[in-house]
Amino acid sequence: MSDYRLVYYSANRLSGSDAEVLQQIEQILDTSRRNNNLVDVTGALMFTKNYFGQVLEGPRAAIEVTFERIQQDTRHGDVALLEFSPIAARSFDSWSMAFVGSAYNDSASFDKIGRMTGFDPSKQRAEELFEKLRDLVQNAKL
Ligand SMILES: Cc1cc2nc3c(=O)[nH]c(=O)nc-3n(C[C@H](O)[C@H](O)[C@H](O)COP(=O)(O)O)c2cc1C
């Protein structure tokens, strides 16, 4: 069975000081790494002041269950599925959840994608977001 890749985009609903927001992100990443590792899901997460972008890769059923849970989470909203399709190979196989950007160093480029998509699902935009995430992971100090 081939792996699947899911890409979504959502509105960041975290509030608080920068330090509080970062702490909440760390919590999300800790939980994600623990859970994803158990079900063979890998991926990458990006956030800015306004948006989250996430790629999940792995067995279809595991991704579906994980995404169901993620969609219920009130720390974000307006979750827009951009892509869910089979892939020949994973791009993030080393990371149960790579963190690839934050409001503090990448908001300009990511917000530009936000304005362009306007939460409107489209294959082309999904690919653009995915390329963006992959570029960031490749250049990230992980
Ligand atoms: C932007 C965002 C991304 C998330 N990504 C994941 C993820 O990749 N895997 C995961 O298990 N939970 C993720 N979560 C957390 C889930 O929504 C949920 O809180 C968590 O899975 C519950 O796990 P627990 O029952 O072990 O506490 C994410 C939450 C947010 C807001």
The ligand as an SDF file (V2000), in Angstrom:
LIG
                    3D

 31 33  0  0  0  0  0  0  0  0999 V2000
   -1.9310   23.1550   13.8560 C   0  0  0  0  0  0  0  0  0  0  0  0
   -2.0470   21.8700   14.6130 C   0  0  0  0  0  0  0  0  0  0  0  0
   -1.3720   20.7480   14.1580 C   0  0  0  0  0  0  0  0  0  0  0  0
   -1.4670   19.5390   14.8430 C   0  0  0  0  0  0  0  0  0  0  0  0
   -0.8150   18.4380   14.3530 N   0  0  0  0  0  0  0  0  0  0  0  0
   -0.9550   17.2600   14.9790 C   0  0  0  0  0  0  0  0  0  0  0  0
   -0.3260   16.0920   14.4770 C   0  0  0  0  0  0  0  0  0  0  0  0
    0.3800   16.1060   13.4630 O   0  0  0  0  0  0  0  0  0  0  0  0
   -0.5040   14.9350   15.1510 N   0  0  0  0  0  0  0  0  0  0  0  0
   -1.2580   14.8610   16.2930 C   0  0  0  0  0  0  0  0  0  0  0  0
   -1.3850   13.7780   16.8460 O   0  0  0  0  0  0  0  0  0  0  0  0
   -1.8550   15.9510   16.7990 N   0  0  0  0  0  0  0  0  0  0  0  0
   -1.7210   17.1440   16.1790 C   0  0  0  0  0  0  0  0  0  0  0  0
   -2.3170   18.2550   16.7030 N   0  0  0  0  0  0  0  0  0  0  0  0
   -2.9870   18.1400   18.0150 C   0  0  0  0  0  0  0  0  0  0  0  0
   -4.3580   17.5240   17.9050 C   0  0  0  0  0  0  0  0  0  0  0  0
   -5.2710   18.5070   17.4720 O   0  0  0  0  0  0  0  0  0  0  0  0
   -4.8060   16.9750   19.2690 C   0  0  0  0  0  0  0  0  0  0  0  0
   -4.7690   17.9870   20.2340 O   0  0  0  0  0  0  0  0  0  0  0  0
   -3.9100   15.8560   19.7320 C   0  0  0  0  0  0  0  0  0  0  0  0
   -3.6900   14.9420   18.7170 O   0  0  0  0  0  0  0  0  0  0  0  0
   -4.4930   15.1330   20.9550 C   0  0  0  0  0  0  0  0  0  0  0  0
   -3.5500   14.1900   21.3590 O   0  0  0  0  0  0  0  0  0  0  0  0
   -3.5600   13.5560   22.8260 P   0  0  0  0  0  0  0  0  0  0  0  0
   -4.9270   12.9050   22.9560 O   0  0  0  0  0  0  0  0  0  0  0  0
   -2.4290   12.5890   22.8390 O   0  0  0  0  0  0  0  0  0  0  0  0
   -3.3550   14.7060   23.7880 O   0  0  0  0  0  0  0  0  0  0  0  0
   -2.2430   19.4710   16.0240 C   0  0  0  0  0  0  0  0  0  0  0  0
   -2.9120   20.6020   16.4770 C   0  0  0  0  0  0  0  0  0  0  0  0
   -2.8200   21.7980   15.7920 C   0  0  0  0  0  0  0  0  0  0  0  0
   -3.5410   23.0100   16.3060 C   0  0  0  0  0  0  0  0  0  0  0  0
  1  2  1  0
  2  3  1  0
  2 30  2  0
  3  4  2  0
  4  5  1  0
  4 28  1  0
  5  6  2  0
  6  7  1  0
  6 13  1  0
  7  8  2  0
  7  9  1  0
  9 10  1  0
 10 11  2  0
 10 12  1  0
 12 13  2  0
 13 14  1  0
 14 15  1  0
 14 28  1  0
 15 16  1  0
 16 17  1  0
 16 18  1  0
 18 19  1  0
 18 20  1  0
 20 21  1  0
 20 22  1  0
 22 23  1  0
 23 24  1  0
 24 25  2  0
 24 26  1  0
 24 27  1  0
 28 29  2  0
 29 30  1  0
 30 31  1  0
M  END
$$$$
